Amino acid sequence: MVLADNWTFGDAILVALWVFFLIMWLWILIAIIGDLFRDHTVSAVAKVLWVIALVLVPFLTALVYIVVRGRGMAERNAKQVQQAQQQMDDYIRQTAGESNVGDQLHKLDELRNKGSISQEEFDSAKAKLLSV
């Protein structure tokens, strides 16, 4: 453990910063490549060229990509989030059904108040709803 004996607090901070910037850089690359392949308006040749440029000249290519295609990148991301939200809303509506127990209890109460059903029928239907 000779290496650990020579480490200072400054060295630990420096390593933590390097790790932070490495993770940030990988995140940026993944975001760029993900956006590139999510965009269906770009040809396959252009996608390959972007990826090759990212490998050969990564910092410059990433900066150019963000400047040139940054607005579209944000729009595609917002569109994907909106589609995911719509799918989740559809799934919740499908799973939960159109009306919930509270709505059904309210309808039963209205029927009882109008005299369409008796108190016993109301109590029976209410017990069925609440037991589900």
DOLUM-354898 format. One line per 3 residues: number of its first residue (from 0); for each residue x, y, z of N, C-alpha, C, CB. Coordinates in steps of 0.1 Angstrom, whole numbers, plus 5000, padded with zeros to 4 digits. Glycine has a CB too. Layout:
NUM) X,Y,Z,X,Y,Z,X,Y,Z,X,Y,Z ~ ...
END
This chain:
0) 5008,4988,5000,5000,5000,5000,5009,5013,5000,4991,5000,5012 ~ 5019,5012,4993,5028,5024,4992,5021,5035,4985,5041,5020,4985 ~ 5013,5031,4975,5006,5042,4967,4996,5049,4976,4999,5035,4955
3) 4989,5043,4984,4980,5049,4993,4986,5058,5003,4971,5039,5000 ~ 4999,5055,5007,5006,5064,5017,5009,5077,5011,5018,5057,5021 ~ 5011,5078,4998,5016,5091,4992,5004,5100,4987,5025,5088,4980
6) 4992,5095,4988,4980,5102,4984,4977,5113,4993,4968,5093,4982 ~ 4973,5125,4988,4969,5136,4996,4954,5138,4993,4977,5149,4993 ~ 4948,5147,5001,4934,5150,4999,4932,5157,4985,4929,5160,5010
9) 4942,5165,4981,4941,5171,4968,4941,5161,4956,4953,5180,4966 ~ 4949,5150,4958,4949,5139,4948,4936,5132,4947,4960,5129,4952 ~ 4929,5130,4959,4916,5124,4959,4906,5133,4952,4912,5121,4973
12) 4907,5145,4955,4897,5155,4948,4900,5155,4933,4899,5169,4954 ~ 4912,5155,4929,4916,5155,4915,4910,5142,4908,4931,5156,4913 ~ 4912,5131,4914,4907,5118,4908,4892,5119,4908,4912,5106,4917
15) 4885,5124,4918,4871,5125,4918,4866,5134,4906,4866,5130,4931 ~ 4873,5145,4904,4870,5154,4893,4871,5147,4879,4878,5166,4893 ~ 4882,5139,4878,4885,5132,4865,4874,5122,4863,4898,5125,4866
18) 4870,5114,4873,4859,5105,4872,4846,5111,4869,4858,5096,4885 ~ 4843,5123,4875,4831,5130,4872,4831,5135,4857,4830,5143,4881 ~ 4842,5140,4852,4842,5145,4839,4842,5133,4829,4855,5153,4836
21) 4847,5122,4832,4847,5110,4824,4832,5105,4823,4855,5099,4829 ~ 4825,5105,4834,4811,5101,4833,4803,5111,4826,4806,5099,4848 ~ 4805,5124,4828,4798,5134,4820,4801,5132,4805,4803,5148,4825
24) 4813,5130,4801,4817,5128,4787,4810,5116,4781,4832,5127,4786 ~ 4809,5105,4788,4803,5093,4784,4788,5095,4782,4805,5081,4793 ~ 4782,5103,4791,4768,5106,4791,4765,5115,4778,4764,5114,4804
27) 4773,5124,4775,4772,5133,4763,4772,5124,4751,4782,5144,4763 ~ 4782,5115,4750,4784,5107,4739,4771,5098,4737,4796,5098,4740 ~ 4767,5092,4748,4755,5083,4747,4743,5091,4742,4752,5077,4760
30) 4741,5104,4747,4730,5112,4743,4731,5116,4729,4730,5125,4752 ~ 4743,5119,4724,4744,5122,4710,4742,5110,4701,4759,5128,4707 ~ 4747,5099,4704,4745,5087,4696,4730,5082,4696,4754,5075,4701
33) 4724,5083,4708,4710,5080,4709,4701,5089,4701,4706,5081,4724 ~ 4704,5102,4701,4697,5112,4693,4699,5109,4678,4700,5126,4697 ~ 4711,5106,4675,4715,5104,4661,4707,5092,4655,4730,5101,4659
36) 4706,5081,4663,4699,5070,4657,4683,5071,4660,4704,5057,4664 ~ 4679,5080,4668,4665,5082,4670,4659,5091,4658,4662,5089,4683 ~ 4668,5099,4652,4663,5108,4641,4662,5100,4628,4673,5120,4640
39) 4650,5099,4623,4648,5091,4611,4650,5099,4598,4634,5085,4611 ~ 4652,5112,4600,4654,5121,4588,4669,5120,4583,4650,5135,4591 ~ 4678,5115,4591,4692,5115,4588,4695,5101,4581,4701,5116,4600
42) 4702,5102,4570,4705,5089,4562,4715,5081,4570,4710,5093,4548 ~ 4716,5068,4566,4725,5059,4573,4739,5063,4571,4723,5044,4567 ~ 4742,5068,4559,4756,5073,4556,4760,5084,4565,4757,5077,4541
45) 4751,5094,4567,4753,5105,4576,4755,5100,4590,4742,5115,4575 ~ 4747,5091,4594,4749,5085,4608,4763,5079,4610,4738,5075,4611 ~ 4767,5071,4600,4780,5065,4600,4791,5075,4601,4782,5055,4588
48) 4790,5086,4593,4800,5096,4593,4800,5104,4606,4797,5107,4582 ~ 4789,5106,4612,4789,5113,4626,4796,5104,4636,4774,5115,4630 ~ 4793,5091,4636,4799,5082,4645,4814,5081,4643,4793,5068,4644
51) 4818,5080,4631,4833,5080,4628,4839,5093,4633,4835,5078,4613 ~ 4833,5104,4630,4838,5117,4635,4839,5117,4650,4830,5128,4629 ~ 4829,5111,4657,4829,5111,4671,4841,5102,4677,4816,5105,4677
54) 4844,5092,4669,4855,5084,4674,4869,5090,4671,4855,5070,4666 ~ 4870,5097,4659,4883,5103,4655,4886,5116,4662,4883,5104,4640 ~ 4876,5125,4662,4878,5138,4668,4866,5140,4678,4878,5149,4657
57) 4866,5134,4689,4854,5134,4698,4849,5147,4703,4856,5125,4709 ~ 4858,5155,4708,4854,5168,4715,4849,5178,4704,4866,5174,4722 ~ 4856,5179,4693,4851,5189,4683,4838,5184,4677,4862,5190,4672
60) 4837,5171,4674,4825,5166,4668,4813,5168,4677,4827,5151,4664 ~ 4815,5165,4690,4804,5166,4700,4800,5181,4701,4809,5162,4714 ~ 4809,5190,4701,4805,5204,4701,4798,5208,4688,4818,5213,4703
63) 4803,5204,4677,4796,5207,4664,4782,5201,4664,4805,5202,4652 ~ 4781,5189,4668,4768,5182,4668,4758,5190,4677,4769,5168,4673 ~ 4762,5194,4689,4753,5201,4698,4749,5215,4692,4760,5203,4712
66) 4759,5221,4686,4756,5235,4680,4747,5233,4668,4769,5242,4676 ~ 4750,5224,4659,4742,5223,4647,4729,5216,4649,4750,5214,4637 ~ 4728,5206,4657,4716,5198,4658,4710,5198,4672,4719,5183,4655
69) 4714,5208,4680,4709,5209,4694,4694,5211,4695,4716,5220,4701 ~ 4689,5220,4687,4674,5223,4688,4666,5211,4684,4671,5235,4678 ~ 4670,5204,4674,4663,5192,4670,4664,5181,4680,4668,5187,4656
72) 4676,5181,4687,4678,5171,4697,4668,5173,4709,4693,5172,4703 ~ 4666,5186,4712,4656,5189,4723,4642,5186,4719,4657,5204,4727 ~ 4639,5189,4706,4625,5186,4701,4622,5171,4701,4623,5192,4687
75) 4632,5163,4696,4631,5148,4695,4629,5143,4709,4642,5142,4688 ~ 4637,5148,4719,4636,5143,4733,4622,5146,4739,4647,5149,4741 ~ 4617,5158,4736,4604,5162,4741,4593,5154,4735,4601,5177,4739
78) 4595,5151,4722,4585,5142,4715,4585,5128,4721,4588,5142,4700 ~ 4597,5123,4724,4598,5110,4730,4591,5109,4744,4612,5105,4731 ~ 4594,5120,4752,4588,5120,4765,4573,5121,4764,4593,5133,4773
81) 4568,5129,4755,4553,5130,4753,4547,5117,4749,4550,5141,4742 ~ 4554,5110,4740,4548,5097,4736,4548,5087,4747,4557,5091,4724 ~ 4559,5087,4755,4559,5078,4767,4548,5081,4777,4573,5079,4774
84) 4546,5094,4779,4535,5099,4788,4521,5094,4782,4535,5114,4790 ~ 4519,5096,4769,4507,5091,4763,4505,5076,4765,4506,5096,4748 ~ 4515,5069,4763,4514,5054,4764,4511,5051,4779,4527,5047,4760
87) 4517,5057,4788,4514,5055,4802,4500,5058,4806,4524,5062,4811 ~ 4495,5070,4801,4481,5074,4803,4471,5064,4797,4478,5088,4797 ~ 4474,5059,4785,4465,5049,4779,4465,5036,4787,4470,5046,4764
90) 4477,5032,4791,4478,5020,4799,4470,5021,4812,4493,5016,4802 ~ 4471,5032,4819,4464,5035,4831,4449,5035,4829,4468,5048,4838 ~ 4445,5041,4818,4430,5041,4815,4425,5027,4812,4427,5051,4803
93) 4433,5020,4805,4429,5006,4801,4429,4997,4814,4439,5000,4791 ~ 4438,4998,4822,4439,4990,4834,4429,4994,4845,4453,4991,4840 ~ 4427,5007,4847,4418,5011,4857,4403,5011,4853,4421,5025,4861
96) 4401,5011,4840,4387,5012,4835,4382,5026,4834,4377,5004,4844 ~ 4371,5028,4828,4366,5041,4826,4361,5048,4839,4355,5041,4816 ~ 4356,5041,4848,4351,5047,4860,4357,5040,4873,4335,5047,4861
99) 4359,5048,4883,4364,5042,4895,4353,5039,4905,4375,5051,4901 ~ 4357,5034,4917,4347,5030,4927,4339,5042,4932,4354,5023,4938 ~ 4346,5053,4933,4339,5065,4938,4328,5069,4929,4349,5076,4940
102) 4331,5069,4916,4320,5072,4906,4309,5063,4906,4326,5072,4892 ~ 4312,5050,4908,4301,5040,4908,4293,5041,4921,4307,5026,4907 ~ 4299,5044,4932,4291,5047,4944,4282,5059,4943,4301,5049,4956
105) 4288,5069,4936,4280,5081,4934,4267,5078,4926,4288,5092,4928 ~ 4269,5070,4915,4258,5066,4907,4248,5058,4914,4263,5058,4894 ~ 4253,5049,4923,4244,5041,4931,4236,5050,4941,4251,5030,4939
108) 4242,5060,4946,4235,5069,4955,4225,5077,4948,4245,5078,4962 ~ 4227,5081,4936,4217,5088,4928,4205,5079,4925,4224,5093,4915 ~ 4208,5067,4922,4197,5057,4919,4189,5055,4931,4203,5044,4914
111) 4195,5054,4943,4188,5052,4955,4179,5064,4958,4198,5049,4967 ~ 4185,5076,4956,4178,5088,4959,4166,5090,4950,4187,5100,4958 ~ 4167,5086,4938,4156,5087,4928,4145,5076,4931,4161,5085,4914
114) 4149,5066,4939,4140,5055,4942,4140,5044,4932,4126,5061,4942 ~ 4150,5044,4923,4151,5033,4913,4156,5020,4920,4161,5037,4902 ~ 4164,5021,4930,4168,5009,4938,4164,5011,4953,4183,5006,4936
117) 4163,5000,4959,4160,5001,4974,4172,5002,4982,4151,4988,4978 ~ 4171,5005,4995,4182,5006,5004,4190,4993,5004,4178,5010,5018 ~ 4183,4982,5004,4189,4969,5005,4198,4966,4992,4179,4957,5007
120) 4192,4970,4981,4199,4968,4968,4212,4977,4968,4190,4971,4956 ~ 4210,4989,4973,4221,4998,4974,4232,4993,4983,4217,5012,4980 ~ 4228,4988,4995,4238,4982,5004,4245,4970,4998,4231,4978,5017
123) 4238,4962,4991,4244,4950,4985,4254,4954,4974,4233,4941,4979 ~ 4250,4963,4965,4259,4968,4955,4271,4975,4960,4251,4977,4945 ~ 4269,4982,4971,4280,4990,4977,4290,4980,4983,4275,4999,4988
126) 4285,4969,4990,4294,4959,4995,4302,4952,4985,4286,4949,5003 ~ 4296,4949,4973,4303,4943,4962,4314,4952,4957,4293,4940,4951 ~ 4311,4965,4955,4321,4975,4950,4333,4976,4960,4314,4988,4948
129) 4330,4977,4973,4340,4979,4982,4348,4966,4985,4335,4984,4995 ~ 4343,4955,4982,4351,4942,4984,4360,4939,4973,4341,4931,4986 ~ 4359,4946,4962,4368,4943,4950,4381,4949,4952,4362,4949,4937
END
